[in-house]
Amino acid sequence: NVSLTVSTENLSCEIVLSMITKKIKVGMKEYFNFGGQAFAGYFPVDIGTAFLYKIEEDEFIPIDTTEFDTLGCYIFYQLIEGDYKVKTFPSASSVHAGDYLPTYFGNALLWTKAETIKLSAAAWDYDISMVPNHSYSAGGGLIDGVVTLDGKNTLMEDIEIILFNQNNNCLTYIKSDKNGIFEFSGLAYGTYKVMAEVPGKYTYPTTITLSEGHPAIEDINIIVYDEDIYYGIGDELNNKLTGLGDPYPNPARNYVNFKFNLLEAGNVQIFILNQGGQVVDKSNSHYNTGESFVQLNTANLSSGMYKVMVLFGNEKHIKSFIKIN
């Protein structure tokens, strides 16, 4: 057994001690091959690519890429036992290009909805049914913007941008070009949602309405940070929620606390996410301007790493904590 003792100081300046004890298995890990088939409807995808990601603690690490064969089969060789996610999509030259969307194992469009492959033996049944796009009407509407890295004005190429209708049906996707620019053109007037999908980065869609008076939205800013993705139109990236404090006590047992400050009153959504990105608890409450104190019940959570995601309008803020029993 290996023990870690963590000391934290609460608001009353009292020192709180927490101890984590884990049983460590010492020995050689094994390596395995695995794979599956990607399907477009009833038929295998003719030409495509599969991406493999390994989950280490709260990191999402890209480790391999493979091309489909003519039967839609993908195979990854000699992988150490552990947790993985697989993402597939048809190549541009595929007969299915434009009709199906990049899809994770578990038939999910987003990594937070994808199933985790817990590799402990060779297996060949990790099949994926590609998500079809939803038909939509053409028109004179336009949505475009730019993707940058960490507020440093570093333009990001090849970022997947997904377009949804107001009913959350996915219409299509594009990738940002070498200048970080993306554009959806020929759209009918109406309400849409735009979302960047980057494996391992937490994100939330921003809503846009096109009309005769506003047929084009041409200044969406998408900023990719280490853990999450921020959106803004024009100068909207000035945050109204500030001062989000680190959760405490950390590690937590029965509850976790944190504070934030609002520059304007409104509804704040709070989510607890597990290591796979799934929501395990949530709340939606109105808060006044000024500093607010929040306490979340963690008594029923399993041990592990968690994130607190706080949403206010198009803003999204994330903090991490550890739950112990």
C-alpha positions in Angstrom: 0.0 0.0 0.0 1.1 3.6 -0.8 -0.3 6.6 1.1 -0.4 10.3 0.2 -1.2 12.9 2.8 -2.6 16.3 1.6 -2.9 19.3 3.8 -5.2 22.3 2.9 -6.1 25.5 4.7 -9.8 26.4 4.9 -11.4 29.8 5.2 -11.0 29.7 9.0 -7.3 29.2 8.6 -7.6 25.7 10.0 -5.3 23.0 8.5 -7.3 20.0 7.2 -5.4 16.7 6.6 -6.6 14.1 4.1 -5.0 10.8 3.3 -5.3 8.7 0.2 -4.1 5.0 0.4 -3.9 2.9 -2.7 -2.8 -0.6 -3.4 -0.1 -0.5 -6.1 0.3 -3.5 -8.4 3.9 -4.1 -9.3 4.6 -6.1 -12.4 4.8 -6.1 -16.2 1.8 -4.9 -18.1 0.6 -6.9 -21.2 0.2 -5.7 -24.8 -2.8 -6.5 -27.0 -4.2 -6.0 -30.5 -7.7 -4.8 -31.1 -10.0 -3.4 -33.8 -13.4 -3.3 -35.4 -15.4 -2.2 -38.4 -16.8 1.2 -39.2 -20.3 1.2 -40.9 -22.1 3.8 -42.9 -25.7 2.6 -42.5 -25.7 -1.1 -43.3 -22.5 -1.0 -45.3 -18.8 -0.7 -44.3 -17.1 2.6 -44.9 -15.0 2.1 -48.0 -12.1 4.6 -47.3 -11.5 6.2 -43.9 -9.3 6.9 -41.0 -9.3 5.8 -37.3 -7.6 7.8 -34.6 -6.6 6.2 -31.2 -6.5 8.1 -27.9 -5.2 6.8 -24.6 -6.7 8.1 -21.3 -4.1 8.7 -18.6 -5.5 10.3 -15.5 -7.2 13.4 -16.9 -5.1 13.5 -20.1 -6.4 12.6 -23.5 -3.3 11.5 -25.5 -3.3 10.8 -29.3 -1.1 7.8 -29.9 -1.9 6.2 -33.3 -3.7 6.6 -36.6 -4.7 3.9 -39.1 -6.5 3.7 -42.4 -9.5 1.5 -43.1 -9.2 -1.4 -45.5 -12.0 -1.9 -48.1 -14.2 -3.7 -45.6 -14.2 -0.7 -43.2 -11.9 -2.6 -40.8 -9.4 -0.8 -38.5 -6.7 -2.5 -36.4 -4.3 -1.2 -33.8 -1.4 -3.4 -32.8 0.6 -4.0 -29.6 -1.1 -1.6 -27.2 -0.5 -1.7 -23.5 -3.5 -2.6 -21.4 -5.4 0.5 -20.3 -8.3 2.9 -21.3 -8.7 4.1 -24.9 -11.1 5.9 -27.2 -11.3 5.5 -31.0 -12.6 8.1 -33.5 -13.3 7.3 -37.1 -14.4 9.3 -40.2 -14.8 8.8 -44.0 -12.0 10.1 -46.1 -12.7 13.0 -48.6 -12.5 10.4 -51.5 -15.0 8.1 -49.8 -18.5 7.6 -51.4 -19.8 8.4 -47.9 -18.0 11.7 -47.5 -20.4 14.5 -46.7 -23.1 12.1 -45.6 -21.6 10.9 -42.4 -19.8 12.6 -39.5 -16.7 11.8 -37.5 -17.8 9.3 -34.9 -16.4 7.7 -31.8 -16.7 4.1 -30.6 -20.1 4.0 -28.9 -21.6 5.7 -32.0 -21.1 9.1 -30.4 -20.4 12.4 -32.1 -18.6 14.0 -29.1 -15.8 12.5 -27.0 -17.7 13.1 -23.8 -20.4 10.8 -25.0 -18.0 8.1 -26.4 -17.5 4.7 -24.8 -14.2 4.0 -23.2 -12.4 0.8 -24.4 -10.9 -0.9 -21.3 -8.3 -3.0 -23.0 -7.3 -6.2 -21.2 -7.4 -8.7 -24.0 -7.2 -8.9 -27.7 -10.6 -8.1 -29.3 -12.1 -7.4 -32.7 -15.6 -6.3 -32.0 -15.2 -2.6 -31.4 -17.6 -1.7 -34.3 -18.7 1.9 -35.0 -21.9 3.0 -36.7 -21.1 6.4 -38.2 -23.5 9.3 -37.3 -25.3 10.6 -40.4 -25.7 14.3 -40.9 -29.2 15.9 -40.9 -30.6 17.5 -44.0 -31.1 21.2 -44.0 -32.3 24.0 -46.3 -30.1 26.3 -48.4 -30.2 30.0 -48.2 -28.2 33.2 -48.1 -26.9 32.9 -44.5 -23.3 32.8 -43.5 -21.4 31.9 -40.3 -17.6 32.2 -40.0 -14.9 32.8 -37.5 -11.4 31.9 -36.4 -9.8 29.4 -34.0 -6.8 30.4 -31.9 -4.7 28.8 -29.2 -4.8 29.9 -25.6 -5.4 33.5 -26.3 -1.9 33.8 -27.9 -3.2 34.6 -31.4 -1.7 31.3 -32.6 -3.9 30.2 -35.4 -5.1 26.6 -35.2 -5.5 24.5 -38.3 -7.6 21.3 -38.7 -9.9 21.9 -35.8 -13.3 20.2 -36.2 -16.2 22.7 -36.1 -19.7 21.2 -36.0 -22.9 22.9 -37.0 -26.2 22.0 -35.3 -29.8 23.2 -35.8 -31.8 24.5 -32.9 -33.1 21.0 -32.2 -29.5 19.8 -31.7 -29.4 17.7 -34.9 -26.0 17.8 -36.5 -26.1 19.3 -40.0 -22.5 19.2 -41.1 -18.9 19.9 -40.0 -15.8 21.5 -41.5 -12.2 21.9 -40.3 -10.4 25.2 -39.8 -7.9 26.1 -42.5 -4.2 26.9 -42.1 -5.2 30.4 -41.0 -7.6 29.1 -38.4 -10.6 30.2 -40.4 -13.9 28.3 -40.8 -17.0 29.1 -42.8 -20.5 27.7 -43.2 -22.2 29.4 -46.2 -25.5 28.9 -48.0 -27.5 28.6 -44.8 -31.2 29.3 -44.5 -32.2 31.9 -42.0 -32.8 30.4 -38.6 -31.1 29.4 -35.3 -28.0 27.4 -35.3 -25.4 26.1 -32.8 -21.7 26.1 -33.4 -19.3 23.8 -31.5 -15.6 23.0 -31.7 -14.9 19.3 -31.1 -11.3 18.7 -29.8 -10.7 15.3 -28.1 -10.1 15.9 -24.4 -11.2 19.5 -24.4 -14.4 20.4 -22.7 -16.7 22.5 -24.8 -20.2 24.0 -25.0 -22.1 25.2 -28.1 -22.7 28.8 -28.9 -26.1 29.8 -30.3 -26.4 32.0 -33.4 -29.5 33.3 -35.2 -29.5 34.4 -38.8 -32.2 36.6 -40.2 -32.9 39.1 -43.0 -31.6 41.8 -40.7 -28.6 39.8 -39.7 -27.8 37.3 -42.5 -24.2 36.9 -41.6 -22.2 36.3 -38.4 -18.6 36.7 -39.4 -16.6 37.3 -36.2 -16.9 34.2 -34.1 -13.8 33.7 -31.9 -13.0 30.2 -30.7 -10.1 29.9 -28.2 -8.7 26.5 -27.3 -7.2 26.3 -23.8 -5.4 23.5 -22.1 -8.6 22.0 -20.7 -11.5 23.7 -22.5 -12.7 25.9 -25.3 -14.1 29.4 -25.1 -16.5 31.2 -27.6 -17.3 34.8 -28.3 -18.7 37.0 -31.1 -16.8 40.2 -31.6 -15.7 41.5 -28.1 -17.9 39.1 -26.1 -14.9 37.2 -24.7 -14.8 39.7 -21.8 -15.8 37.5 -19.0 -18.8 38.3 -16.7 -17.9 35.5 -14.3 -14.6 36.0 -12.6 -12.6 34.8 -9.7 -13.6 31.1 -9.8 -11.7 29.6 -6.9 -10.1 26.2 -6.6 -12.4 23.5 -5.1 -11.7 22.7 -1.5 -11.2 20.5 0.5 -9.2 18.7 -2.2 -9.2 15.7 -2.0 -12.9 15.8 -1.1 -15.1 13.2 0.7 -18.7 14.4 1.3 -18.6 17.9 -0.2 -16.6 20.3 -2.2 -16.7 24.2 -2.0 -15.8 27.0 -4.3 -16.5 30.7 -4.9 -17.0 32.9 -8.0 -17.9 36.5 -8.7 -20.5 37.8 -11.1 -20.4 41.2 -12.8 -24.0 40.8 -13.7 -26.9 38.7 -12.3 -28.1 35.6 -14.1 -28.4 31.8 -14.2 -25.3 29.8 -13.6 -25.1 26.1 -14.6 -22.8 23.9 -12.6 -21.8 20.4 -13.7 -19.6 17.7 -12.2 -17.8 15.7 -14.9 -16.0 12.4 -14.4 -12.8 11.4 -16.1 -14.6 10.3 -19.2 -16.3 13.6 -19.6 -19.8 12.4 -18.5 -22.0 14.5 -16.4 -22.5 12.9 -12.9 -24.3 15.8 -11.2 -25.6 19.2 -12.3 -27.5 22.3 -11.1 -29.0 25.5 -12.6 -29.6 28.4 -10.3 -30.0 32.2 -10.4 -27.2 34.2 -8.7 -26.9 37.9 -8.0 -24.0 40.2 -8.8 -21.0 39.9 -6.4 -19.3 37.0 -4.8 -21.2 33.6 -4.4 -20.3 30.5 -2.4 -21.3 27.1 -3.7 -21.1 23.7 -1.9 -21.6 20.5 -3.9 -22.5 17.1 -2.4 -19.8 14.5 -3.4 -20.7 11.8 -0.9 -22.2 9.5 -3.6 -19.3 9.9 -6.1 -16.8 7.1 -6.7 -13.2 7.7 -6.0 -11.3 9.4 -8.8 -10.6 12.6 -10.7 -13.4 15.0 -11.4 -13.9 18.4 -12.9 -16.4 21.2 -11.9 -17.6 23.0 -15.1 -19.4 26.4 -14.5 -21.4 27.9 -17.4 -22.6 31.5 -17.6 -24.0 32.5 -20.9 -21.3 31.5 -23.5 -18.6 31.5 -20.8 -17.3 28.2 -19.5 -14.9 27.7 -16.6 -13.4 24.5 -15.3 -11.6 23.4 -12.1 -10.5 19.9 -11.0 -10.6 18.0 -7.7 -10.0 14.5 -6.4 -12.7 12.4 -4.6 -11.7 9.9 -2.0 -13.7 7.5 0.1 
